[in-house]
Amino acid sequence: MSTRREFTSYTPGELRELYKRDPALFDELADEAVKKACVASTPEKSLQLQRMQWSIGMQLRKASSNVGRMHIMENIFYSEVYGENGQLEKLVQTCNSLMRTLGRKDRIERKEEETAKLRNI
């Protein structure tokens, strides 16, 4: 009977100890967890998640320390949320579309003008 557990069943402290004691097992369990996380409802969506994970992995390889990896992850997060065509911009566009549908187009245009002025400052 195997005493091997899944990555997600470890506490953060146990993961830290496992990494110190057996880094190869830690990496193996982490890789399995990532593969499981990339399974989606359709093969296309799974492939998209795998590509995203590969891209993140390649960016993280550039780091020379754990702090460097954290900064890279932070930049990935902020660019996905606040960056050009990020989630915040998509939310604003959706809200603007809703406002136009509701007949509030004049308010949106004023806000867009104000935002454009602030960006130019």
Backbone bond lengths (Angstrom), bond angles and torsions (degrees), N, CA, C in turn:
res aa  C-N    CA-C-N  psi(-1)  N-CA   C-N-CA  omega(-1)  CA-C   N-CA-C  phi
1 M - - - 1.452 - - 1.539 109.15 -
2 S 1.305 115.98 132.39 1.462 121.12 -176.73 1.524 110.50 -85.00
3 T 1.326 115.21 140.06 1.465 120.07 176.57 1.520 110.78 -96.83
4 R 1.304 116.18 6.64 1.460 121.71 -177.97 1.521 110.01 -70.83
5 R 1.326 116.25 134.14 1.461 121.91 -179.42 1.516 109.70 -113.46
6 E 1.326 114.87 165.85 1.469 119.55 174.85 1.523 109.29 -76.37
7 F 1.315 115.27 154.29 1.465 122.65 -178.00 1.521 111.41 -54.65
8 T 1.328 116.34 -42.79 1.469 120.69 -174.50 1.525 113.04 -72.45
9 S 1.339 118.44 -12.07 1.469 119.65 -179.99 1.521 112.50 -84.94
10 Y 1.337 117.91 -7.81 1.458 122.04 178.85 1.526 110.13 -85.23
11 T 1.312 116.01 147.50 1.462 120.68 171.44 1.530 107.56 -81.38
12 P 1.333 118.53 163.57 1.470 119.51 177.47 1.538 112.42 -55.99
13 G 1.314 117.16 -39.79 1.461 120.06 178.80 1.525 111.77 -64.92
14 E 1.322 116.20 -41.42 1.470 120.28 178.26 1.529 110.77 -65.32
15 L 1.332 116.83 -38.27 1.470 119.72 177.73 1.526 110.69 -64.10
16 R 1.317 116.49 -40.16 1.466 120.60 178.58 1.529 110.08 -62.00
17 E 1.327 116.58 -44.32 1.468 121.15 178.57 1.529 111.12 -66.10
18 L 1.336 117.41 -42.11 1.461 120.87 178.17 1.520 110.66 -61.09
19 Y 1.335 116.87 -41.31 1.467 120.73 179.10 1.529 111.10 -62.90
20 K 1.317 116.58 -39.48 1.475 120.25 178.16 1.531 111.36 -69.70
21 R 1.325 116.11 -41.79 1.455 121.82 -174.83 1.528 113.09 -77.81
22 D 1.359 116.06 -43.50 1.467 119.92 -174.80 1.534 109.61 -146.06
23 P 1.346 117.38 79.49 1.465 120.37 -177.39 1.528 113.32 -59.80
24 A 1.319 117.71 -32.23 1.465 120.36 -179.86 1.531 110.78 -65.86
25 L 1.336 117.03 -43.75 1.466 120.39 177.39 1.523 110.22 -65.26
26 F 1.325 116.63 -41.65 1.470 120.58 177.27 1.529 110.14 -55.88
27 D 1.347 117.14 -49.96 1.462 121.12 -179.60 1.527 111.83 -62.02
28 E 1.331 116.11 -39.73 1.464 120.41 179.30 1.530 111.06 -63.26
29 L 1.320 116.58 -46.44 1.470 120.71 178.79 1.528 111.38 -65.03
30 A 1.331 116.55 -39.59 1.468 120.50 179.07 1.521 110.32 -64.88
31 D 1.330 117.80 -42.42 1.467 121.06 178.25 1.525 111.60 -61.42
32 E 1.346 116.43 -42.05 1.472 120.34 177.33 1.526 110.91 -62.24
33 A 1.325 116.85 -40.87 1.475 121.48 -179.85 1.523 110.27 -64.20
34 V 1.328 117.07 -41.10 1.465 120.91 179.27 1.527 109.87 -65.01
35 K 1.329 117.19 -43.15 1.474 120.33 178.82 1.523 110.86 -60.91
36 K 1.322 117.19 -41.75 1.466 120.69 178.12 1.527 110.93 -65.05
37 A 1.319 116.53 -37.55 1.467 120.75 -178.98 1.520 111.76 -69.01
38 C 1.333 117.22 -22.42 1.463 120.97 -177.75 1.522 112.85 -90.61
39 V 1.314 117.88 7.22 1.461 121.02 176.23 1.523 107.62 -85.91
40 A 1.335 115.49 125.59 1.467 120.10 -176.86 1.522 110.35 -124.92
41 S 1.325 115.56 -175.30 1.464 120.98 -176.11 1.530 112.78 -70.39
42 T 1.307 117.45 -24.41 1.467 120.70 178.29 1.525 109.31 -131.18
43 P 1.327 117.15 154.69 1.468 119.66 176.97 1.527 112.17 -59.71
44 E 1.325 117.00 -35.30 1.467 120.53 179.95 1.524 111.00 -64.89
45 K 1.332 115.99 -43.11 1.459 120.35 179.08 1.531 110.50 -66.87
46 S 1.329 116.73 -38.57 1.473 120.56 176.53 1.523 110.40 -61.27
47 L 1.325 116.36 -43.54 1.461 120.73 179.33 1.529 110.54 -62.86
48 Q 1.322 116.53 -40.57 1.468 121.00 178.30 1.533 110.25 -61.66
49 L 1.332 116.89 -43.65 1.462 120.54 178.62 1.528 111.40 -65.07
50 Q 1.338 117.20 -39.83 1.466 120.89 178.22 1.521 110.91 -64.20
51 R 1.319 117.06 -40.53 1.472 120.67 177.63 1.523 111.08 -63.80
52 M 1.331 115.66 -42.32 1.462 119.98 179.17 1.529 109.78 -62.53
53 Q 1.329 116.71 -44.03 1.458 120.62 179.93 1.525 110.67 -64.73
54 W 1.323 117.21 -39.74 1.468 120.73 178.31 1.526 109.79 -61.95
55 S 1.330 116.40 -44.01 1.467 121.11 179.47 1.528 110.83 -61.19
56 I 1.312 116.99 -44.13 1.461 121.02 178.40 1.526 109.77 -62.93
57 G 1.318 116.74 -44.11 1.459 120.73 179.29 1.518 112.34 -59.71
58 M 1.327 116.30 -41.87 1.467 119.65 179.81 1.529 111.16 -65.80
59 Q 1.331 116.75 -38.67 1.456 119.73 177.89 1.534 111.20 -66.60
60 L 1.329 116.60 -38.32 1.462 120.68 -178.51 1.527 112.12 -68.96
61 R 1.319 117.13 -26.43 1.472 120.32 179.04 1.526 112.14 -63.40
62 K 1.318 116.71 -21.78 1.463 120.79 -179.22 1.532 112.05 -71.58
63 A 1.322 116.43 -20.04 1.470 120.58 -176.28 1.518 110.74 -75.20
64 S 1.324 115.53 143.10 1.456 120.48 178.76 1.527 112.01 -100.62
65 S 1.343 116.91 -3.88 1.466 120.28 -179.99 1.529 109.07 -151.86
66 N 1.325 115.09 169.62 1.462 119.37 177.18 1.525 111.64 -64.63
67 V 1.314 116.76 -34.79 1.467 120.43 177.72 1.534 109.06 -65.67
68 G 1.315 116.80 -40.24 1.463 120.87 176.62 1.512 111.36 -61.63
69 R 1.348 116.54 -41.21 1.476 120.78 177.22 1.528 110.35 -62.15
70 M 1.335 115.96 -40.84 1.460 119.87 179.44 1.531 110.76 -62.47
71 H 1.343 116.79 -41.85 1.461 120.21 179.39 1.532 111.05 -64.70
72 I 1.317 116.78 -38.98 1.470 119.91 177.80 1.520 110.02 -64.01
73 M 1.331 117.52 -44.63 1.468 120.73 178.42 1.529 110.79 -62.34
74 E 1.312 116.53 -39.84 1.464 121.27 178.30 1.532 110.12 -61.66
75 N 1.333 116.65 -44.61 1.465 120.19 178.75 1.518 111.89 -64.65
76 I 1.334 117.03 -39.12 1.469 120.45 177.10 1.522 109.09 -61.01
77 F 1.320 116.59 -46.82 1.463 120.98 -179.04 1.526 111.41 -60.40
78 Y 1.332 116.00 -51.76 1.458 118.75 -176.69 1.519 112.43 -65.07
79 S 1.319 118.00 -35.47 1.469 118.66 178.53 1.525 110.63 -69.63
80 E 1.331 117.80 -33.84 1.462 120.83 177.79 1.527 111.65 -70.20
81 V 1.327 116.90 -31.50 1.465 120.28 -179.01 1.522 111.10 -89.71
82 Y 1.339 117.01 -52.95 1.457 121.51 -171.98 1.525 114.06 -101.26
83 G 1.310 118.07 -13.53 1.464 121.14 -175.23 1.517 113.14 -69.46
84 E 1.321 114.10 174.86 1.458 120.27 178.31 1.523 108.64 -59.59
85 N 1.312 116.43 129.37 1.462 124.26 -176.49 1.534 111.46 62.30
86 G 1.341 116.48 26.87 1.460 121.60 177.16 1.526 110.70 -80.46
87 Q 1.316 115.19 -178.92 1.461 120.55 -175.85 1.527 112.22 -62.95
88 L 1.328 117.61 -37.02 1.467 120.23 179.31 1.525 110.58 -64.26
89 E 1.328 117.18 -44.61 1.460 120.75 178.90 1.530 110.70 -62.77
90 K 1.316 117.65 -39.79 1.473 121.27 178.01 1.523 110.71 -63.95
91 L 1.325 116.25 -39.74 1.470 120.37 177.89 1.522 110.60 -63.43
92 V 1.326 117.02 -44.41 1.467 121.49 179.44 1.529 110.00 -62.25
93 Q 1.326 117.15 -43.84 1.470 120.60 179.19 1.522 111.20 -61.72
94 T 1.324 116.38 -40.42 1.463 120.19 178.48 1.522 110.75 -65.50
95 C 1.322 116.44 -42.85 1.469 120.29 178.02 1.524 110.81 -63.55
96 N 1.333 116.86 -41.58 1.464 120.53 178.17 1.522 110.71 -62.87
97 S 1.299 116.85 -40.54 1.465 120.68 178.28 1.528 110.31 -62.66
98 L 1.328 115.87 -41.83 1.461 120.25 177.80 1.528 110.73 -63.69
99 M 1.334 116.60 -43.28 1.466 120.05 179.33 1.529 111.22 -62.98
100 R 1.327 116.34 -39.76 1.472 118.86 177.64 1.520 110.44 -62.86
101 T 1.332 116.03 -40.45 1.457 121.02 179.30 1.525 110.44 -63.62
102 L 1.324 116.55 -35.47 1.460 121.04 -179.17 1.525 112.82 -83.73
103 G 1.337 116.48 -1.38 1.449 120.04 177.39 1.511 114.81 86.93
104 R 1.301 118.81 22.22 1.470 123.11 -179.41 1.527 111.01 -106.31
105 K 1.299 116.84 33.09 1.465 121.92 -174.51 1.526 112.23 -60.56
106 D 1.338 118.58 -35.96 1.454 121.27 -178.31 1.533 112.11 -61.66
107 R 1.315 117.40 -38.22 1.469 120.98 178.52 1.524 110.72 -66.56
108 I 1.304 116.80 -39.50 1.466 121.17 -179.13 1.517 110.23 -65.04
109 E 1.323 116.55 -45.07 1.468 119.67 -177.90 1.525 110.44 -63.09
110 R 1.339 118.11 -39.48 1.468 120.48 177.36 1.526 110.73 -63.54
111 K 1.330 116.60 -43.42 1.462 120.41 179.74 1.530 110.50 -64.40
112 E 1.334 117.11 -40.51 1.463 120.25 179.11 1.524 110.59 -64.23
113 E 1.335 117.44 -38.59 1.471 120.68 177.13 1.529 110.59 -64.80
114 E 1.336 116.77 -43.01 1.462 120.58 178.72 1.525 110.94 -63.12
115 T 1.317 116.35 -41.91 1.467 120.82 179.28 1.516 110.96 -64.61
116 A 1.332 117.66 -40.93 1.456 121.44 179.15 1.527 110.44 -63.98
117 K 1.327 117.59 -39.12 1.451 121.16 177.20 1.524 111.45 -63.36
118 L 1.337 116.51 -41.75 1.458 120.51 -179.58 1.539 111.37 -66.38
119 R 1.321 116.91 -35.57 1.464 119.95 179.02 1.515 111.62 -68.07
120 N 1.315 117.18 -29.12 1.459 121.44 -177.96 1.523 112.81 -82.25
121 I 1.324 116.52 -10.50 1.474 119.95 -178.66 1.499 110.29 -74.75
